[in-house]
Amino acid sequence: MSPSSHPSTFPHSAALESHPLLFSKGKPRGLQAARKLRVSRRDNRWADKNYKKKALGTAFRYSPFGGSSHAKGIVLEKIGVEAKQPNSAIRKCVRVQLIKNGKKITAFVPNDGCLNF
């Protein structure tokens, strides 16, 4: 019997065909795969909103607060902002000019009666 006519020329061929890592798609594996994994992670990281904001510095450049959580300002006027549908209310707000950069923003005034002071 010749080797080509034999049904199984390679030992354990059934076990190899069902092996999950042999014909895998997706991330590269092996000793030389580190660069490929690192570069693909670096490229895909830009899809993360927080990473992109931090890396580009947009929080400091375009946010009126300049990346901080609080800011002091001078109240210019009291205004009432109407609520969106389906609510109907007038939200008590004030127009404020920030001291640190001079930008004008609208700030919500919380609690009942706080706008009187």
Sequence and secondary structure as in RCSB ss.txt:
>XXXX:A:sequence
MSPSSHPSTFPHSAALESHPLLFSKGKPRGLQAARKLRVSRRDNRWADKNYKKKALGTAFRYSPFGGSSHAKGIV
LEKIGVEAKQPNSAIRKCVRVQLIKNGKKITAFVPNDGCLNF
>XXXX:A:secstr
  TTTSS SSTTHHHHHT TTTT  SS  STT HHHHHHHHHHHGGGSHHHHHHHHTHHHHH TTTT S   EEE
EEEEEEE  TT   EEEEEEEEETTT  EEEEE  STTGGG 
